[in-house]
Amino acid sequence: MRRRDHNIFANATSLLICGLLAGVVVAAAAFPAVAMSGLAAKAGGETFASLPGELKQASAPQISRIFASDNKTQISVFYDEFRSDVPLKDISKHMQHAIVAAEDHEFYKHNGVDLKGVARAFVNNNSGKSSQQGASTLTMQYVRMSLAYSATNPQEVVNATKDTPKRKITEMKYAMQVEKELTKDQILERYLNQAPFGNGSYGVYAASQVYFKKKPKDLTIAESALLASMVKAPTAFNPTTASGHPQALARRDYVVADMLELKFITPEEAKKATETKIAKTVQRVGNGCVSVVTNSWGFFCDYFYRWWLSRNEFGATTYDRERRLKSGGYRIQTSMDVKAQNAARENITDRIGDKNKNALLLAGIQPGTGKVRTLAANRRFKLDDPAQPKNKLSSDPAKARKGIRGTYPNTTNPLMSGGGDITGYQAGSVSKMFTIVAALENGYPLAYSINAPKKYVSKYIIAPGPATCNGKYYCPENANRQAGGVLNMWSAFGRSTNTYFVPLQERVGAEKVVDVAKRFGIQFRTQTDIDLSSTEEAAHQWGAFTLGVNSTTPLEMANAYATLAGDGMYCTPTPVEQITSQDGDKIDVGKPHCVRATSPDVARAALDAARCPVGDRAQLGNCSGSTEAQAYNTIRHPIYGKTGTTDGFKTASLIVGSSSLTVAGYLVNPDYQNHRDYMSHNIVNPAVYRTMADYLDGTPKVDFKKPDSKKMAFGDQRLIPEVTCATLDGARARLEGAGFSATVGAEVESNCPKGTAAGTNPSGRTIKGGFVSIEVSKGRDGKPDDPEEDDGGNRRRPGRR
């Protein structure tokens, strides 16, 4: 019985009402006549009669537990009150006996109201003694807690707990009704699961964990007596405080003595229990994502938490959704793969420390489902202590001048997934994939060839700057400042040739490339990106889009590439496998939600080209180049992906995908993207492909599907006219007359006269309307050759070597 209940019967009127209800006629007759007013009796009777006959049942707040995809590894817990209901059979008999001894000796005898206790409490509390007695039974206390938890507004909570005669009357009537509906064991079970035990623990399960790190079924006599003793006044009898420890010890021994009196235990057991020391410390259970056992899992936990708060299914407001998560007792099986998560974190740690201002960010997602498998960074997911901050001042000079600290080593910012002030990072050439998809959708096959020069003068008009030429045009160069030559999508993607992709985007239409990016999940969070992507006209002039100038996050770019392996199905990222309610019901929220972003043939063809940059072999064409061949050499499974680098190496990125996982890694400075650091692929690339290798280790090799139509790869193939030894003008006219785009290319040695056409690149056949480069002869060994005669006296026709 809590102390606040001790003085309820300090006035005669209260006892009259209780006497009326309990039938204690003798006690009532002893009171002064003035207190026996008919008005008081009538008021009491009417109040009693007007009460509802059935107690509204409401579940007390329960812990929600968050697990990894194996449904065994616990990531975190969320709660308002640390409580988890357990059946009575899983609660030690000692605990059951202890609570009866501490709170209600007559529990198994009364019908919800202890009549003798009411009279005894009144006589004692009006005798002038310093000690006060209560009269609430365990059933009445259970009623009080139930009324508080079923309250729909603050006033109802006050009414359920305020010391008034009306509240006591309410408890009595409900208690008698409860005793008709529930067994004693059911009442005891519910009481033990609701009662507060102090130090943030509610219910016997939480108390067992906090005070003894054990399950309720394993509680000893001494432990049970201590817990039972605290229900009366958790703060006063708190064994962890200097003033509370001796009181807790005395109260525990008092409960043990009562257990002996009620013959629940033997004298020997009582002696042993009172000789047991009480610990002065407890193990408080962490709450939320900042208290995950493995710190590197905090970013995934936070992604789940933000996802939950965004779902209307869990409430109309974010406040309602959070309350539901922290009180609903859900078991949530997330999509986090422990193997992938640990591999990502270990490979990050091998290459960069937590105290580095630059952030190595990895995100992994499953193709075809959108299930997020890993989110990892070289950061500790925790709030920096403002009193003793560990984080250095921001690397952004403007922020540093204001005293704003950076995100290292501690942060709770969603660095990998975006949100809040994280709008993303430029990732470079990984965006060229969107141009390939748009080209394929608009009839340009993978074999479509373009002569990629050292510098390309585009038709995009931009403001004056380093990439401007001829006064106003966007003129990109290649990273190595070399000409690319005649390339198709396989070779251009493998070599990451800028001067191939900008003209390809021009021909397809930049607005169509931007539209592909939208369909593949790119969010466009910065105001500049929003403005350029908002209308077709604005996007049409976004010349540098194919080179990755827009802001993206590792998670959304990993999912964009996963759309290729998902046969063109874009799946909304989800952190959930299954949500189960407290009652065991499966909740259909967070299941894969996929829509078609492009056709299966387009996705398969684009993926075939994407095998080239990471060192794998295309199934349909010839890669002839790779920017990260070590990826395939390490993984040795069919893979696809792309490297990315921004101007000045301010960002370095790599994406590697398989049939079961796609991982994107960014090396960035999230605090100051206009920095001058060199972001090395020697850091980010191994972290990505070794994470994939670790994840796929021991799994079977699964190859990717080919397009059903070869036209997606090779288009409408046409025979290239023979132009060997023709004049350059004649060769050009012949090629253009056959429907090809022709240009004069590089000089080569041949038997043709110098300055004539030595042949074409490509030769044989190419796609209708494709690009054909005329190779210029410089003669044999650089010298013109004279015609020769054959054995029949006829002149031989000069030809290629």
Secondary structure as the mmCIF struct_conf table of DSSP 4:
data_model
#
loop_
_struct_conf.conf_type_id
_struct_conf.id
_struct_conf.beg_label_comp_id
_struct_conf.beg_label_asym_id
_struct_conf.beg_label_seq_id
_struct_conf.end_label_comp_id
_struct_conf.end_label_asym_id
_struct_conf.end_label_seq_id
HELX_RH_3T_P HELX_RH_3T_P1 ARG A 3 ASP A 5
TURN_TY1_P TURN_TY1_P1 HIS A 6 PHE A 9
BEND BEND1 ASN A 11 ASN A 11
HELX_RH_AL_P HELX_RH_AL_P1 ALA A 12 ALA A 22
TURN_TY1_P TURN_TY1_P2 GLY A 23 GLY A 23
HELX_RH_AL_P HELX_RH_AL_P2 VAL A 25 ALA A 29
TURN_TY1_P TURN_TY1_P3 ALA A 30 ALA A 30
BEND BEND2 PHE A 31 PHE A 31
HELX_RH_3T_P HELX_RH_3T_P2 ALA A 33 MET A 36
HELX_RH_AL_P HELX_RH_AL_P3 GLY A 38 SER A 50
BEND BEND3 LEU A 51 LEU A 51
BEND BEND4 GLY A 53 GLU A 54
HELX_LH_PP_P HELX_LH_PP_P1 LEU A 55 GLN A 57
HELX_LH_PP_P HELX_LH_PP_P2 SER A 59 PRO A 61
STRN STRN1 GLN A 62 GLN A 62
STRN STRN2 SER A 64 PHE A 67
TURN_TY1_P TURN_TY1_P4 SER A 69 ASP A 70
BEND BEND5 ASN A 71 THR A 73
STRN STRN3 GLN A 74 PHE A 78
BEND BEND6 ASP A 80 GLU A 81
STRN STRN4 PHE A 82 PHE A 82
HELX_RH_3T_P HELX_RH_3T_P3 LEU A 88 ASP A 90
BEND BEND7 ILE A 91 ILE A 91
HELX_RH_AL_P HELX_RH_AL_P4 LYS A 93 GLU A 103
TURN_TY1_P TURN_TY1_P5 HIS A 105 LYS A 109
BEND BEND8 HIS A 110 VAL A 113
HELX_RH_AL_P HELX_RH_AL_P5 LEU A 115 ASN A 125
TURN_TY1_P TURN_TY1_P6 ASN A 126 GLY A 128
BEND BEND9 SER A 130 SER A 130
HELX_RH_AL_P HELX_RH_AL_P6 LEU A 138 TYR A 149
TURN_TY1_P TURN_TY1_P7 SER A 150 SER A 150
BEND BEND10 THR A 152 ASN A 153
HELX_RH_AL_P HELX_RH_AL_P7 PRO A 154 THR A 161
BEND BEND11 LYS A 162 LYS A 162
HELX_RH_AL_P HELX_RH_AL_P8 PRO A 165 GLU A 181
BEND BEND12 LEU A 182 LEU A 182
HELX_RH_AL_P HELX_RH_AL_P9 LYS A 184 GLN A 194
STRN STRN5 PRO A 196 GLY A 198
TURN_TY1_P TURN_TY1_P8 ASN A 199 GLY A 200
STRN STRN6 SER A 201 TYR A 202
HELX_RH_AL_P HELX_RH_AL_P10 GLY A 203 ALA A 207
HELX_RH_PI_P HELX_RH_PI_P1 SER A 208 PHE A 212
BEND BEND13 LYS A 213 LYS A 214
HELX_RH_3T_P HELX_RH_3T_P4 PRO A 216 ASP A 218
HELX_RH_AL_P HELX_RH_AL_P11 ILE A 221 MET A 230
BEND BEND14 VAL A 231 LYS A 232
TURN_TY1_P TURN_TY1_P9 PRO A 234 PHE A 237
TURN_TY1_P TURN_TY1_P10 PRO A 239 THR A 240
BEND BEND15 THR A 241 THR A 241
TURN_TY1_P TURN_TY1_P11 ALA A 242 SER A 243
HELX_RH_AL_P HELX_RH_AL_P12 GLY A 244 GLU A 261
TURN_TY1_P TURN_TY1_P12 LEU A 262 LYS A 263
BEND BEND16 PHE A 264 ILE A 265
HELX_RH_AL_P HELX_RH_AL_P13 PRO A 267 THR A 274
TURN_TY1_P TURN_TY1_P13 GLU A 275 GLU A 275
BEND BEND17 THR A 276 THR A 276
BEND BEND18 LYS A 280 LYS A 280
HELX_LH_PP_P HELX_LH_PP_P3 ARG A 284 GLY A 286
BEND BEND19 GLY A 288 GLY A 288
HELX_RH_3T_P HELX_RH_3T_P5 CYS A 289 SER A 291
BEND BEND20 VAL A 293 THR A 294
HELX_RH_3T_P HELX_RH_3T_P6 ASN A 295 TRP A 297
HELX_RH_AL_P HELX_RH_AL_P14 GLY A 298 LEU A 309
TURN_TY1_P TURN_TY1_P14 SER A 310 SER A 310
HELX_RH_3T_P HELX_RH_3T_P7 ASN A 312 PHE A 314
BEND BEND21 ALA A 316 THR A 317
HELX_RH_AL_P HELX_RH_AL_P15 THR A 318 SER A 327
STRN STRN7 GLY A 328 GLY A 328
STRN STRN8 ARG A 331 THR A 334
HELX_RH_AL_P HELX_RH_AL_P16 VAL A 338 THR A 349
TURN_TY1_P TURN_TY1_P15 ASP A 350 ARG A 351
TURN_TY1_P TURN_TY1_P16 ASP A 354 LYS A 355
BEND BEND22 LYS A 357 ASN A 358
STRN STRN9 ALA A 359 ILE A 365
TURN_TY1_P TURN_TY1_P17 PRO A 367 THR A 369
STRN STRN10 LYS A 371 LYS A 371
STRN STRN11 VAL A 372 ALA A 377
BEND BEND23 ASN A 378 ARG A 379
STRN STRN12 ARG A 380 PHE A 381
BEND BEND24 LYS A 382 LYS A 382
BEND BEND25 PRO A 386 GLN A 388
BEND BEND26 ASN A 391 ASN A 391
HELX_LH_PP_P HELX_LH_PP_P4 LYS A 392 LYS A 392
STRN STRN13 LEU A 393 LEU A 393
HELX_LH_PP_P HELX_LH_PP_P5 SER A 394 SER A 394
BEND BEND27 SER A 395 ASP A 396
HELX_RH_AL_P HELX_RH_AL_P17 PRO A 397 ARG A 401
TURN_TY1_P TURN_TY1_P18 LYS A 402 GLY A 403
STRN STRN14 ARG A 405 ARG A 405
BEND BEND28 THR A 407 PRO A 409
STRN STRN15 ASN A 410 THR A 411
BEND BEND29 ASN A 413 ASN A 413
TURN_TY1_P TURN_TY1_P19 LEU A 415 SER A 417
STRN STRN16 GLY A 419 GLY A 419
TURN_TY1_P TURN_TY1_P20 GLY A 420 ASP A 421
STRN STRN17 ILE A 422 ILE A 422
STRN STRN18 TYR A 425 GLN A 426
HELX_RH_3T_P HELX_RH_3T_P8 GLY A 428 SER A 431
HELX_RH_AL_P HELX_RH_AL_P18 LYS A 432 GLU A 441
TURN_TY1_P TURN_TY1_P21 ASN A 442 GLY A 443
TURN_TY1_P TURN_TY1_P22 LEU A 446 ALA A 447
STRN STRN19 ILE A 450 ALA A 452
BEND BEND30 LYS A 454 LYS A 454
STRN STRN20 LYS A 455 LYS A 455
BEND BEND31 LYS A 459 LYS A 459
STRN STRN21 ILE A 461 ILE A 461
BEND BEND32 PRO A 464 GLY A 465
TURN_TY1_P TURN_TY1_P23 PRO A 466 ALA A 467
STRN STRN22 THR A 468 CYS A 469
TURN_TY1_P TURN_TY1_P24 ASN A 470 LYS A 472
STRN STRN23 TYR A 473 TYR A 474
STRN STRN24 GLU A 477 GLU A 477
TURN_TY1_P TURN_TY1_P25 ALA A 479 ASN A 480
BEND BEND33 ARG A 481 ARG A 481
STRN STRN25 GLY A 485 LEU A 487
HELX_RH_AL_P HELX_RH_AL_P19 MET A 489 ARG A 495
TURN_TY1_P TURN_TY1_P26 SER A 496 SER A 496
HELX_RH_AL_P HELX_RH_AL_P20 ASN A 498 VAL A 508
HELX_RH_AL_P HELX_RH_AL_P21 ALA A 510 ARG A 519
TURN_TY1_P TURN_TY1_P27 PHE A 520 GLY A 521
BEND BEND34 THR A 526 THR A 526
HELX_RH_AL_P HELX_RH_AL_P22 GLN A 527 SER A 533
BEND BEND35 SER A 534 THR A 535
HELX_RH_AL_P HELX_RH_AL_P23 GLU A 536 HIS A 540
TURN_TY1_P TURN_TY1_P28 GLN A 541 GLN A 541
TURN_TY1_P TURN_TY1_P29 GLY A 543 ALA A 544
HELX_RH_3T_P HELX_RH_3T_P9 PHE A 545 LEU A 547
TURN_TY1_P TURN_TY1_P30 GLY A 548 GLY A 548
BEND BEND36 ASN A 550 ASN A 550
STRN STRN26 SER A 551 THR A 552
HELX_RH_AL_P HELX_RH_AL_P24 PRO A 554 ALA A 565
TURN_TY1_P TURN_TY1_P31 GLY A 566 GLY A 568
STRN STRN27 MET A 569 CYS A 571
STRN STRN28 THR A 574 THR A 574
STRN STRN29 VAL A 576 THR A 580
TURN_TY1_P TURN_TY1_P32 GLN A 582 ASP A 583
BEND BEND37 GLY A 584 GLY A 584
HELX_LH_PP_P HELX_LH_PP_P6 ASP A 585 ASP A 585
STRN STRN30 LYS A 586 ILE A 587
BEND BEND38 GLY A 590 GLY A 590
STRN STRN31 CYS A 594 ARG A 596
BEND BEND39 THR A 598 THR A 598
HELX_RH_AL_P HELX_RH_AL_P25 PRO A 600 ALA A 610
TURN_TY1_P TURN_TY1_P33 ARG A 611 GLY A 615
BEND BEND40 GLN A 619 GLY A 621
BEND BEND41 THR A 627 THR A 627
TURN_TY1_P TURN_TY1_P34 ALA A 629 ALA A 629
HELX_RH_AL_P HELX_RH_AL_P26 GLN A 630 ILE A 635
BEND BEND42 HIS A 637 HIS A 637
STRN STRN32 TYR A 640 THR A 645
HELX_RH_3T_P HELX_RH_3T_P10 ASP A 647 PHE A 649
BEND BEND43 LYS A 650 LYS A 650
STRN STRN33 ALA A 652 GLY A 657
BEND BEND44 SER A 659 SER A 660
STRN STRN34 THR A 662 VAL A 668
TURN_TY1_P TURN_TY1_P35 PRO A 670 ASP A 671
TURN_TY1_P TURN_TY1_P36 GLN A 673 ASN A 674
HELX_RH_AL_P HELX_RH_AL_P27 HIS A 681 LEU A 696
TURN_TY1_P TURN_TY1_P37 ASP A 697 GLY A 698
BEND BEND45 THR A 699 THR A 699
HELX_LH_PP_P HELX_LH_PP_P7 PRO A 700 LYS A 701
HELX_LH_PP_P HELX_LH_PP_P8 ASP A 703 PRO A 707
BEND BEND46 ASP A 708 ASP A 708
TURN_TY1_P TURN_TY1_P38 LYS A 710 LYS A 710
HELX_RH_AL_P HELX_RH_AL_P28 LYS A 711 PHE A 714
BEND BEND47 ASP A 716 ASP A 716
STRN STRN35 GLN A 717 LEU A 719
HELX_LH_PP_P HELX_LH_PP_P9 ILE A 720 GLU A 722
TURN_TY1_P TURN_TY1_P39 THR A 724 CYS A 725
HELX_RH_AL_P HELX_RH_AL_P29 LEU A 728 GLY A 737
TURN_TY1_P TURN_TY1_P40 ALA A 738 GLY A 739
STRN STRN36 SER A 741 VAL A 748
BEND BEND48 ASN A 751 CYS A 752
HELX_LH_PP_P HELX_LH_PP_P10 PRO A 753 PRO A 753
TURN_TY1_P TURN_TY1_P41 LYS A 754 GLY A 755
BEND BEND49 THR A 756 THR A 756
STRN STRN37 ALA A 757 ASN A 761
BEND BEND50 PRO A 762 PRO A 762
BEND BEND51 GLY A 764 GLY A 764
STRN STRN38 ARG A 765 ILE A 767
TURN_TY1_P TURN_TY1_P42 LYS A 768 GLY A 769
STRN STRN39 PHE A 771 SER A 777
STRN STRN40 ARG A 780 ARG A 780
TURN_TY1_P TURN_TY1_P43 ASP A 781 GLY A 782
STRN STRN41 LYS A 783 LYS A 783
HELX_LH_PP_P HELX_LH_PP_P11 PRO A 784 PRO A 787
STRN STRN42 GLU A 789 GLU A 789
TURN_TY1_P TURN_TY1_P44 ASP A 791 GLY A 792
BEND BEND52 GLY A 793 GLY A 793
HELX_LH_PP_P HELX_LH_PP_P12 ASN A 794 ASN A 794
STRN STRN43 ARG A 795 ARG A 795
HELX_LH_PP_P HELX_LH_PP_P13 ARG A 796 PRO A 798
#
